[in-house]
Amino acid sequence: MLHTSDFDFELPTELIASHPLQQRDASRMLVVNGNTLSDKHIRDFVDYLQPGDVVVFNNSRVIPARFDATDSHGALHEITLHTAENDKVWWGLCKKFNKIPIGEILTLTDGTTARVLNKNDDSGLELEFNCDNVFAVLDSVGKMPLPPYMKRDAEVADRERYQTVYADPLGSMAAPTAGLHFTPELMDAITQRGAKIVKITLHVGAGTWMPVKTENLNEHKMHSEWCCITPEQADIINAAKRVIAVGTTSMRTLESAATDNSMLSPDARASRVVPICRNTDIFITPGYKFRAVDVLLTNFHLPKSTLFMLVSAFAGLDEMKTAYAHAVAEKYRFFSYGDCCLLFKKENA
């Protein structure tokens, strides 16, 4: 049985990208196909496509979900929203949230107030906003929720760069970062190769940053995130020669839809997925049987993270440790604003 410590690796801190490259498509791309490693560039991505492939993107738009609020005693708190209960009620992460009592009224910098309805160790504070439109308030006072490992405050440029060029429905508290490498020109090049593009949705929540605190993987609980694949999109995906997922969020959505598909009767099953619009808490670790995805483009992930476990399940743990050691030696840039890797599914995955 694998444990959390099996997914650890050495990473020099200077390889963590705190800022994006000037050009989106300037990133390097490590191609991992079994034990074969190739140092490429994101512009080479289209060279690995074939007519009939379907490239699946997550089009969720990042909310400027981080904001400052003052409690009734004048103490300042930084809060990052991550999950909506409804239009007015959200859960948000906050340091020292246990010191804020239920019923407390927090005041944002524009005067908007929010009442603390509940709190827990996993999700932080449950807040009810007193306003007409939470998104409009956040657009005014919020900051882009950069991951903590960047160790810096969000800058004006992050409003555009920590967002994919095809982002549409608002809902994420973190970017689907594999998509940050794509430009409109690169998107056009995909279709020129005879591949199709499908833009599904998963609103990235708190689970994307949450560390695995248990040594036993079976004891880790994933946060739930809302995702959607329409019937029309499912038809295109099911007709694909191969499915290439751009990002682990696209992968998790596709495999969630494939899991639903696997529960149908044999006669009713589509070839890969069924339409879904629901929450998913799918946790993919080695031993998982992939049903939907053939190729994955993704960034380099944190040691002992659920995302490194996912890529290890897809391409092989030993193979990924070798690939990451190569990436470190070749000084690839890691994490959200870093470089990427193109992974081919291991034969028995």
C-alpha positions, 0 to 999 in steps of 0.5 A: 500500500502506498502512503503519502510519504511515497510521493515526496521529492526534493525541490529547490525553492528557487525553481518555484515560479513566483511570476509568469513569463512575459509571453504565455507560450514561452513555457517549456514542456517536458514530454513523458512517454513511459521511460522516454523524456523529451525536452520540448516547448509548449508550441510543440504541443500541436505536434503531438496531436492527431486528426480526430483527437479532442483537446479538453480545457477547463474554462472556469474563470478565477474570481478575485476571491481574496479580500480584507475585512475588519471585525467589530474589534477593529482586527483585520482579517484576510479571507479567501472565498472558495465554495458557494452555498448560494448567491449570498453564502460562501465558505472562506479560508482565513488564518486564526478563523477560530478567534472569530465568533459565529454571528460576528459582522465583518466589514469589507473595505467598500463597506459591504458587510458579511455575517459569520454563520458557521465555521469548521477546521476544513472550510474556515468561515461560512459567510452571508454577504449583505449585498446584491451581487457578491461577484461585483463586490469582489471585482471591486475590492478583491485580489486574485487568490495566488497560491501561498507558495508564491510568497507575494501579494497579487499584482495588477498584472495577475488579473490578466495573467492568472486567468486563461484566455478562454475563461468564461463562467465565474467560479474558481478560487484558483486558476486551472493553470495548465491552460495559462500557457495557451494563446489564441494562436495556439488554440487555432493551431489545435484545430488546424491539426484536425483536432477538436476543442471542448471547453468543460467546466470545473470550478476550482475550490479549496482542495487544490491547495489543501495538503494531504495531512494523513499518511494513509491515503484512504483517510484523506478527504477531498473537497467537493468541486462543481463540474459540468459536461453538457450532452453535446460535449459528451457526444464529441468526447465519446467520438474522439480518437484520443482525449487530451486533457489540459489540466488535472481539473479537466482530467478529474471532470472527465474521469468523474463523468466516466465513473458515472458512465461505468455505472450504466448497464453495458448496453447503455454505456457510451464509449467514455463519458456521460453528461454531468453537472454535479459536485465531484470529490474524486481522488485519483491515486495509483491503482485507479483505472482511467476510463476517459483520458489518454494524454494529459498536459499539466504543470509541475505539482507540489510534493505529497500533493493530491495532484502529484498523486494523480499524475503518478497514477496516470503515468507511473510513480517511478516514471514521474519521480524520474521525470521530476528529477530531470525537470529539477536538473534542467531547471524547469519552473514549477507550480502555477506560473511554471512550465508544463509536462505532456504525459502519456497514459501508462499501459496498465493505468 
